């Protein structure tokens, strides 16, 4: 497994991975709206470090 730092170009792949994981667990795959803007919702701004 290779762990990479998130970049916006990976957003769609990340969303797909989450949906596939939900499906594999037997859950109804649904889009989490917070995944549409990962930088805003999950990442610490560079200027606050």
Phi, psi and omega per residue, in radians:
X1 nan 2.407 3.069
X2 -2.000 2.196 3.095
X3 -1.766 2.166 -3.129
X4 -2.055 2.609 3.044
X5 -1.190 2.452 -3.099
X6 -1.116 2.392 2.982
X7 -2.290 2.556 -3.105
X8 -0.911 -0.507 -3.128
X9 -1.167 -0.251 3.136
X10 -1.628 -0.053 -3.022
X11 -0.955 -0.873 -3.091
X12 -1.123 -0.663 3.094
X13 -1.129 -0.683 3.125
X14 -1.136 -0.772 3.118
X15 -1.062 -0.776 3.116
X16 -1.050 -0.744 -3.137
X17 -1.086 -0.745 3.134
X18 -1.113 -0.773 3.135
X19 -1.109 -0.711 3.109
X20 -1.144 -0.678 3.118
X21 -1.137 -0.751 3.095
X22 -1.054 -0.781 3.140
X23 -1.071 -0.750 -3.136
X24 -1.118 -0.494 3.126
X25 -1.513 0.020 3.125
X26 1.448 0.219 3.110
X27 -1.630 2.706 3.092
X28 -1.273 2.027 -3.139
X29 -1.141 2.175 3.087
X30 -2.441 2.600 -3.099
X31 -1.342 2.238 3.000
X32 -1.489 2.070 -3.080
X33 -1.024 -0.522 -3.122
X34 -1.151 -0.354 3.125
X35 -1.307 -0.234 3.132
X36 -1.238 -0.422 3.097
X37 -2.353 1.326 -3.066
X38 -1.104 -0.716 -3.118
X39 -1.066 -0.739 -3.115
X40 -1.242 -0.707 -3.000
X41 -1.569 -0.367 -3.013
X42 -2.256 -0.412 -3.031
X43 -1.735 2.535 3.105
X44 -1.392 2.235 3.111
X45 -0.998 2.453 -3.111
X46 -1.055 -0.553 -3.090
X47 -1.369 -0.086 -3.141
X48 -1.803 0.091 3.119
X49 -1.443 nan nan
